[in-house]
Amino acid sequence: MEVVTILVALVLAWIAWKVLVGIVKFGALAIIAVAAIYLLSQGGAF
């Protein structure tokens, strides 16, 4: 393999990793937000 090919593969893997981590973080925030709205709509458990 050429050096350029390896570099391209590394860059693509890094971008894919960043996207995956971003999706996971967004999903966790969405779940927390939905849970908070649900609790508040139930009359407030706080």
N, CA, C and O of each residue as an XYZ file, in Angstrom:
184
protein
N       0.834     -1.201      0.000
C       0.000      0.000      0.000
C       0.873      1.258      0.000
O       1.936      1.296      0.620
N       0.406      2.269     -0.698
C       1.146      3.522     -0.721
C       0.846      4.317      0.545
O      -0.157      4.086      1.220
N       1.724      5.243      0.848
C       1.550      6.076      2.036
C       0.263      6.895      1.933
O      -0.449      7.070      2.922
N      -0.031      7.395      0.730
C      -1.237      8.204      0.526
C      -2.480      7.394      0.853
O      -3.402      7.889      1.502
N      -2.501      6.142      0.400
C      -3.653      5.278      0.663
C      -3.851      5.074      2.163
O      -4.976      5.104      2.661
N      -2.747      4.869      2.871
C      -2.826      4.679      4.319
C      -3.338      5.945      4.990
O      -4.181      5.879      5.885
N      -2.831      7.099      4.561
C      -3.272      8.365      5.146
C      -4.759      8.596      4.904
O      -5.478      9.017      5.811
N      -5.218      8.326      3.696
C      -6.645      8.492      3.380
C      -7.487      7.579      4.267
O      -8.522      7.998      4.784
N      -7.048      6.344      4.443
C      -7.784      5.393      5.276
C      -7.840      5.886      6.724
O      -8.878      5.782      7.378
N      -6.725      6.422      7.221
C      -6.696      6.927      8.594
C      -7.637      8.118      8.762
O      -8.357      8.210      9.756
N      -7.629      9.023      7.792
C      -8.502     10.202      7.855
C      -9.968      9.767      7.839
O     -10.773     10.266      8.625
N     -10.311      8.846      6.953
C     -11.697      8.375      6.876
C     -12.115      7.686      8.167
O     -13.240      7.871      8.631
N     -11.219      6.893      8.753
C     -11.528      6.211     10.007
C     -11.731      7.232     11.124
O     -12.625      7.077     11.956
N     -10.898      8.281     11.142
C     -11.014      9.327     12.172
C     -12.337     10.056     12.040
O     -13.009     10.312     13.039
N     -12.725     10.400     10.792
C     -14.000     11.090     10.562
C     -15.158     10.192     10.986
O     -16.093     10.652     11.642
N     -15.100      8.923     10.618
C     -16.171      7.987     10.978
C     -16.288      7.881     12.496
O     -17.397      7.833     13.028
N     -15.154      7.845     13.197
C     -15.158      7.760     14.653
C     -15.801      9.000     15.260
O     -16.618      8.897     16.175
N     -15.425     10.195     14.740
C     -15.983     11.442     15.256
C     -17.489     11.488     15.041
O     -18.230     11.924     15.922
N     -17.943     11.042     13.878
C     -19.379     11.021     13.587
C     -20.091     10.077     14.539
O     -21.145     10.409     15.081
N     -19.515      8.900     14.741
C     -20.128      7.911     15.624
C     -20.239      8.440     17.047
O     -21.286      8.306     17.681
N     -19.160      9.042     17.554
C     -19.184      9.603     18.909
C     -20.220     10.721     18.993
O     -20.932     10.834     19.992
N     -20.308     11.546     17.952
C     -21.292     12.627     17.931
C     -22.708     12.097     17.983
O     -23.553     12.640     18.694
N     -22.976     11.034     17.230
C     -24.315     10.434     17.228
C     -24.648      9.874     18.603
O     -25.768     10.044     19.085
N     -23.691      9.211     19.238
C     -23.919      8.635     20.568
C     -24.222      9.738     21.582
O     -25.149      9.618     22.383
N     -23.420     10.825     21.539
C     -23.646     11.936     22.469
C     -25.016     12.558     22.230
O     -25.742     12.845     23.182
N     -25.378     12.771     20.958
C     -26.670     13.367     20.621
C     -27.804     12.461     21.088
O     -28.808     12.940     21.615
N     -27.644     11.147     20.894
C     -28.670     10.196     21.315
C     -28.854     10.215     22.825
O     -29.980     10.154     23.319
N     -27.740     10.300     23.565
C     -27.828     10.339     25.024
C     -28.534     11.615     25.476
O     -29.381     11.572     26.368
N     -28.190     12.750     24.865
C     -28.849     14.010     25.218
C     -30.334     13.947     24.891
O     -31.156     14.437     25.665
N     -30.689     13.355     23.762
C     -32.094     13.241     23.365
C     -32.859     12.382     24.367
O     -33.983     12.720     24.739
N     -32.262     11.275     24.806
C     -32.929     10.403     25.779
C     -33.140     11.139     27.095
O     -34.210     11.039     27.695
N     -32.135     11.873     27.548
C     -32.257     12.625     28.800
C     -33.348     13.684     28.674
O     -34.150     13.860     29.592
N     -33.383     14.391     27.539
C     -34.382     15.436     27.323
C     -35.793     14.838     27.324
O     -36.699     15.384     27.953
N     -35.974     13.730     26.629
C     -37.291     13.080     26.574
C     -37.709     12.615     27.967
O     -38.867     12.777     28.353
N     -36.771     12.035     28.726
C     -37.081     11.573     30.078
C     -37.478     12.750     30.962
O     -38.417     12.633     31.750
N     -36.784     13.881     30.851
C     -37.098     15.055     31.662
C     -38.480     15.592     31.307
O     -39.266     15.919     32.196
N     -38.778     15.685     30.016
C     -40.093     16.173     29.586
C     -41.182     15.227     30.075
O     -42.241     15.672     30.516
N     -40.928     13.933     30.001
C     -41.912     12.945     30.443
C     -42.190     13.094     31.942
O     -43.346     13.086     32.364
N     -41.137     13.229     32.737
C     -41.312     13.376     34.174
C     -42.083     14.658     34.507
O     -42.976     14.655     35.354
N     -41.726     15.746     33.830
C     -42.410     17.018     34.080
C     -43.882     16.942     33.666
O     -44.739     17.528     34.328
N     -44.180     16.234     32.594
C     -45.560     16.140     32.118
C     -46.399     15.241     33.019
O     -47.628     15.266     32.950
N     -45.741     14.444     33.866
C     -46.473     13.557     34.767
C     -46.857     14.275     36.071
O     -47.388     13.647     36.987
N     -46.598     15.544     36.156
C     -46.983     16.284     37.342
C     -45.784     16.676     38.184
O     -45.938     17.271     39.251
N     -44.601     16.350     37.716
C     -43.385     16.748     38.422
C     -43.079     15.831     39.583
O     -43.714     15.917     40.634
N     -42.106     14.949     39.400
C     -41.713     14.015     40.455
C     -40.688     14.665     41.372
O     -40.186     14.023     42.295
N     -40.375     15.925     41.128
C     -39.330     16.595     41.899
C     -39.953     17.320     43.076
O     -39.242     17.953     43.858
